[in-house]
């Protein structure tokens, strides 16, 4: 099964992708993870990406494309969830070309639908441990009492004003992908509100219908 999972920042894509890995044997292909892995392993494309990251620049689309295509090929073109790719219509067109060239069409593009106010509330309550990188949520997974509160901080990109700016960028750049995949009969909108289990149940129902 070949799935694209997308939605605004804070919609829960990463959490749901990891659950699908455990429950369905699908591998999460998240662009951030594959960039870091390729850099760590010093692959040719990883070294190319590193040259941009070390200068503080964004990794160009052409490099991300190579990394995504390599990751899909490593899975023998099947049983994966794309998380964070494609992000633009141009990337979606590239992916379609790649799928057709390798006889590996996408089965569904699942879009998690979460209102902006819910996302701002979710992300603004996220906290990170400065040393360990452990992530907490003030409502659902607060830091244990034995964790030094001075070490648990709010990241700048989780502050409400920044979150709203990230959402605006998403609406402008990535949300048009809904139209792209809807025209191809692949778009499935899922209510991304409620508990993690509730959302996962909705996604599983969709995938059961595809199987």
N, C-alpha and C positions, 0 to 999 in steps of 0.2 A: 504494500500500500504506500502511495506517495502523496503526502499531505503538505499543504502550506498552512501555517497557523499565524494569523496576524491580528493586530488590534493595537490600540494606543498604548503608550508607556503606562505601566501600572495595571494593565488589563488582566494580567496573570498568565501570559503566554508561556513563560519559562516554567512556571509551576505545573501547568497542564501538560507541557511537552515532557517533563520528567515523569509525570504519572503515566503518560502513554508509553514511555520507554519501558517502565516497569510492567505495565499491564498488557501491552500488545507487542512488545518486542521491536518497537520502532525506535530508530536512533534520532535523537535531536541534533540537527545541524544548525547551530546558532552562530551567526557570523562573528560575533565577538569572541566566542570560544575557539573557533577554527583559526582566527587570526592569531590569537595568543599561542595556540598549539603549534602552528606553523612557524612562528617566530622562535619558540622554545626549541623546536626540533631543527631549526635552521634549514628548512627546505628552501629550494630556490625562490618560490613565491613568498615564503615566510621572510626571507632576507630582503626581498623587494618591499614587503609591507613594513618591515622594521626600519628601513631607510626613511620612511615617511613618519612613522610613529616617533622615532627619536628626535625628529625636528619639530614635533608637536603638530604635524599636519594630519589631515584626514587621509585614510587609506583610499586611494582612487577607486572608482567603480570598476575599472578594468582589472585591478588586482583582486578586489573582492569577488568579482566574477570567476576568476581562475580558482580561487580558494573554494568557492561554493561548488563549482563543477568538479574539482578534484575530490571534494568530500562526498559528493553524490556518486562519483565513479568508484570510490573506495567501498561504497555500499552495494556495488553491482547494480546501481541505478534503481534500487528498490528498498522498501521498508525504512523510510525516513520521514522526518517532520522538519520542514524548513521553518526556522524561527528567526525572523529578522531579515529575511531575503525572500523575494525581492522587496525593495523599499520604494521603488519608482516604476513608472510604466515602462521606461526604457529597460530597466533590469528585468521586468516581467517578459518583455519581448525577447530579450537575450535568453531567458530561461526557456521560453517556448521553443526557440530555435534549437536549444541544446536537447530538450526532451524529444523533439521530433527526430533529431539526428541519431538519437540513441534508442528510439522506440520505447520511451519511458514517460508516457503522459501522466500529468498530475491528475489524481482522482478527485480531489476536492480542495477548495480554498476556504478554510474555516475562519470567519471573522468574529472575534469576541466583541460584543457590543456593551460598552460600559459608559454611562453618562460622565461628563467632565467633572461634575461636582463630586461624584463618588471617587473618581481617580485622584483628584486633589486631596480628598480626605485620606485615602489609602496611603498615598506616597508621603504626605506631610507628616504622617505618624510613623514613618519608617526611621529606624535608627541603626547606626553601624558602629561596631567596636573598632576603635582606632588601631589597635594592634592586631587583633585576630581577623578582622574583616567580617566577623559574624554579624548577620543581619537580624534585627528584631522589629517587632511592630508593637506599638504601645497598647493597642487593643487586643490583638490576637496572639501575640508571642512576645510579651514584655521581657526585658532583661531580668534574669534571676537576681534575688536579693544579694547574693554574694559577689555580683559583678560591680566593680567600681563605677559609679554613675558618671564620674568625670571622664571615663574612657569611652562612654557611649554618646555619640554625637549625631547630629542631623547633617547629612551631606547637603552641599549648596544646591545640587540639582533636585533635591527633594523639597525645597522650600516652595510654598504655594505659588509665588509669582513665577518662579522658574518652571514649575510643573505646567502652569498654564501656557507659558511660552513654548514648551516642548509639545504640548497638545496642539497648539496652533501650527507648528511645523509639520506635525503628523497629518493634520487635516489637509494641509496644502500639498504635501509631497506624497503621502502614502495612501490616504483614503481614496484617491482616484482609482486605486487598484481594484476596489470593489466593482466599479463599472467594467474594468477590463475583464475580470474573471466572471462577472455576471453575464456578460455577452457570450462567454464561452460555456455557460451553463454549469460552472463549477463552484460558484459562490454559495456558501451556506452561512447565514448569520445566526450566531448563538448568543443568547442572553448571558453575559458574563458577570451578572450580579448574583449575590447570594453566597453560600458557602463554597469552598473549594470542591467539596464532594458533589454539590448540586451542579456546578458547572461541568465537572468531569462526567457526570451522568448524562448531561445533555450532549456532550461531545461523543460519548460512547454510543448513544442512540443513533447519531448521524453515521458513525463509522460502521455500526452494525447493518444499517440500511445499504451501505456501499459494498459490504462484504459479499 
